Amino acid sequence: MKKSKKYLAALIALCLLCGLWSMGVSASGSELRYGADGKFRILVFTDTHQHNADYPEMNAFLGEAIDYARPDLVVFDGDNVAGSACENAETELAAMAKIINPVAERGVPFAFVYGNHDQEYRPGGQDGRAEMMAMYQSFPGCLAYDALGDGKSVFNLPVYSGADAAKIVSNLWFFDSGQHAPGGYDGYDWVHRDQIDWYTAESVALQAQNGGAKVPSLAFQHIPVPEIYENYTAMPFEIPGLTLTVLGTPRFLLPNFLKFDGVIMERVSPSFYSDGQFDAWAQRGDIVAAVFGHDHANDFITRVRGIDLVGCPSTTFNTDGADVNRGATLLILDEGKPWSYSKQPVTYRALAKLPGSQLRARSDDDRYYQFWALYILEKAVQGVLWPVKALAKLAFTQ
């Protein structure tokens, strides 16, 4: 037992030392840059939920997705490890290695945010994020750092021009959306005032550094912002089982499909409260899109007050509902059009069909067909409403 404890202490110490080195590199010396083709490619894996068990298909998918997408950066968008299934820091580090090694082996830099499940094994609600940050930073290619000094996954990464070494073209924000709502509140946690104030100050400084021009940015965090429910119908009162009260307003649980582009296979589950994060984004005006995980079977873009909210499907083999769209999300930035981006799915099923793939075709999952039946119904509703949407657009754009 004593030997095990000494080993673990040495392991954590090594992680901390590596983390301090990596943080310095991430914050100042390691730069992201647009390629010669004018593109910057970000591959998002979310909800891998890795733990002690081996999921060789998921690890194979991670490698094949990277080979297919050729990203300049990989982002793990939370619930990267299933903390409740990790007995201690040693097993948590081993779980991290299983998802990060396919990235590190290919020499691709990566960043991450925490989800609500990442640190669940710690007893008594102990916050272990600083320890986890050091673990991540012990892997080659980690660009994440602790901007607030309290262990949260809060930082930003500028993306420089491929032609002008000193010019910042785009920026990537990373936020820590926490776990469960603090005492007295229901549901999930949210991004609090310390992170919002940090973002506002850094955004202003980045604008000044950029000659007074705002820097178009993407934001990454695990739990969606509650403002996503602005695209759900507001109700005058609560109806048990049919409404969800978000930011004090009851909303009908069926989304307005006319405002969502993509697939909603399960209820979007944001926090119910806010300290004003989305309002700060809207006021600053530099967020092009915010990218979320958390809801495993969803894959969509919806627009709220000029900001795209992007729901990404999960990569996990460890939870229900993931078979529907299991995969990753490729986001492509264009140096010539920095206020826009494109989004492409990189699904497990599609890669499994490619020549030479080592992935096993998974066409016999019952849940897959159940969810796609729902998807067909959803698209049928959209099909009926499409003429109304087209006429409305025509009327309001004349």
ChimeraX attribute file (.defattr): number of C-alpha atoms within 10 A of each C-alpha:
attribute: neighborCount
match mode: 1-to-1
recipient: residues
	/A:1	6
	/A:2	7
	/A:3	8
	/A:4	10
	/A:5	10
	/A:6	11
	/A:7	13
	/A:8	15
	/A:9	14
	/A:10	12
	/A:11	15
	/A:12	20
	/A:13	15
	/A:14	15
	/A:15	23
	/A:16	21
	/A:17	15
	/A:18	18
	/A:19	27
	/A:20	18
	/A:21	14
	/A:22	25
	/A:23	23
	/A:24	13
	/A:25	17
	/A:26	23
	/A:27	17
	/A:28	9
	/A:29	11
	/A:30	16
	/A:31	14
	/A:32	20
	/A:33	24
	/A:34	23
	/A:35	16
	/A:36	10
	/A:37	9
	/A:38	15
	/A:39	21
	/A:40	25
	/A:41	21
	/A:42	20
	/A:43	25
	/A:44	29
	/A:45	28
	/A:46	30
	/A:47	29
	/A:48	25
	/A:49	25
	/A:50	29
	/A:51	26
	/A:52	18
	/A:53	11
	/A:54	12
	/A:55	16
	/A:56	12
	/A:57	14
	/A:58	22
	/A:59	21
	/A:60	17
	/A:61	27
	/A:62	24
	/A:63	17
	/A:64	20
	/A:65	23
	/A:66	21
	/A:67	12
	/A:68	12
	/A:69	18
	/A:70	17
	/A:71	22
	/A:72	20
	/A:73	22
	/A:74	23
	/A:75	20
	/A:76	25
	/A:77	29
	/A:78	30
	/A:79	27
	/A:80	28
	/A:81	29
	/A:82	24
	/A:83	24
	/A:84	16
	/A:85	20
	/A:86	23
	/A:87	14
	/A:88	14
	/A:89	21
	/A:90	16
	/A:91	15
	/A:92	24
	/A:93	21
	/A:94	17
	/A:95	23
	/A:96	21
	/A:97	18
	/A:98	21
	/A:99	24
	/A:100	23
	/A:101	16
	/A:102	19
	/A:103	23
	/A:104	16
	/A:105	11
	/A:106	13
	/A:107	13
	/A:108	17
	/A:109	20
	/A:110	24
	/A:111	23
	/A:112	30
	/A:113	26
	/A:114	28
	/A:115	27
	/A:116	22
	/A:117	21
	/A:118	28
	/A:119	27
	/A:120	20
	/A:121	19
	/A:122	16
	/A:123	9
	/A:124	7
	/A:125	9
	/A:126	10
	/A:127	15
	/A:128	18
	/A:129	17
	/A:130	16
	/A:131	16
	/A:132	25
	/A:133	25
	/A:134	26
	/A:135	26
	/A:136	26
	/A:137	24
	/A:138	22
	/A:139	21
	/A:140	18
	/A:141	24
	/A:142	26
	/A:143	26
	/A:144	28
	/A:145	29
	/A:146	21
	/A:147	16
	/A:148	13
	/A:149	10
	/A:150	12
	/A:151	18
	/A:152	24
	/A:153	28
	/A:154	25
	/A:155	25
	/A:156	26
	/A:157	21
	/A:158	18
	/A:159	21
	/A:160	21
	/A:161	22
	/A:162	20
	/A:163	13
	/A:164	11
	/A:165	11
	/A:166	10
	/A:167	15
	/A:168	21
	/A:169	25
	/A:170	25
	/A:171	21
	/A:172	17
	/A:173	19
	/A:174	28
	/A:175	25
	/A:176	26
	/A:177	28
	/A:178	24
	/A:179	20
	/A:180	15
	/A:181	15
	/A:182	12
	/A:183	6
	/A:184	5
	/A:185	12
	/A:186	12
	/A:187	14
	/A:188	19
	/A:189	21
	/A:190	27
	/A:191	21
	/A:192	16
	/A:193	13
	/A:194	10
	/A:195	21
	/A:196	19
	/A:197	13
	/A:198	14
	/A:199	22
	/A:200	16
	/A:201	12
	/A:202	15
	/A:203	23
	/A:204	17
	/A:205	13
	/A:206	18
	/A:207	17
	/A:208	13
	/A:209	14
	/A:210	15
	/A:211	8
	/A:212	11
	/A:213	12
	/A:214	20
	/A:215	26
	/A:216	20
	/A:217	25
	/A:218	24
	/A:219	20
	/A:220	27
	/A:221	27
	/A:222	31
	/A:223	31
	/A:224	25
	/A:225	23
	/A:226	20
	/A:227	21
	/A:228	21
	/A:229	26
	/A:230	17
	/A:231	19
	/A:232	19
	/A:233	15
	/A:234	18
	/A:235	14
	/A:236	8
	/A:237	12
	/A:238	15
	/A:239	13
	/A:240	7
	/A:241	8
	/A:242	11
	/A:243	19
	/A:244	21
	/A:245	19
	/A:246	19
	/A:247	15
	/A:248	9
	/A:249	18
	/A:250	20
	/A:251	24
	/A:252	21
	/A:253	17
	/A:254	13
	/A:255	18
	/A:256	15
	/A:257	19
	/A:258	15
	/A:259	14
	/A:260	18
	/A:261	13
	/A:262	16
	/A:263	22
	/A:264	24
	/A:265	21
	/A:266	13
	/A:267	13
	/A:268	20
	/A:269	17
	/A:270	23
	/A:271	24
	/A:272	22
	/A:273	21
	/A:274	18
	/A:275	14
	/A:276	15
	/A:277	21
	/A:278	21
	/A:279	14
	/A:280	16
	/A:281	19
	/A:282	16
	/A:283	11
	/A:284	14
	/A:285	16
	/A:286	23
	/A:287	25
	/A:288	20
	/A:289	23
	/A:290	23
	/A:291	22
	/A:292	24
	/A:293	27
	/A:294	25
	/A:295	25
	/A:296	29
	/A:297	25
	/A:298	25
	/A:299	25
	/A:300	17
	/A:301	22
	/A:302	20
	/A:303	16
	/A:304	17
	/A:305	11
	/A:306	12
	/A:307	19
	/A:308	18
	/A:309	22
	/A:310	26
	/A:311	27
	/A:312	31
	/A:313	33
	/A:314	33
	/A:315	30
	/A:316	26
	/A:317	19
	/A:318	16
	/A:319	13
	/A:320	11
	/A:321	21
	/A:322	21
	/A:323	25
	/A:324	26
	/A:325	25
	/A:326	26
	/A:327	28
	/A:328	26
	/A:329	26
	/A:330	22
	/A:331	19
	/A:332	18
	/A:333	24
	/A:334	19
	/A:335	23
	/A:336	11
	/A:337	12
	/A:338	16
	/A:339	18
	/A:340	15
	/A:341	17
	/A:342	10
	/A:343	16
	/A:344	12
	/A:345	19
	/A:346	24
	/A:347	19
	/A:348	26
	/A:349	19
	/A:350	13
	/A:351	20
	/A:352	17
	/A:353	13
	/A:354	11
	/A:355	7
	/A:356	8
	/A:357	14
	/A:358	14
	/A:359	20
	/A:360	14
	/A:361	13
	/A:362	11
	/A:363	10
	/A:364	8
	/A:365	10
	/A:366	10
	/A:367	14
	/A:368	17
	/A:369	14
	/A:370	12
	/A:371	19
	/A:372	15
	/A:373	12
	/A:374	15
	/A:375	17
	/A:376	12
	/A:377	12
	/A:378	15
	/A:379	16
	/A:380	12
	/A:381	13
	/A:382	17
	/A:383	13
	/A:384	10
	/A:385	13
	/A:386	15
	/A:387	11
	/A:388	13
	/A:389	15
	/A:390	10
	/A:391	11
	/A:392	11
	/A:393	11
	/A:394	10
	/A:395	9
	/A:396	7
	/A:397	7
	/A:398	5
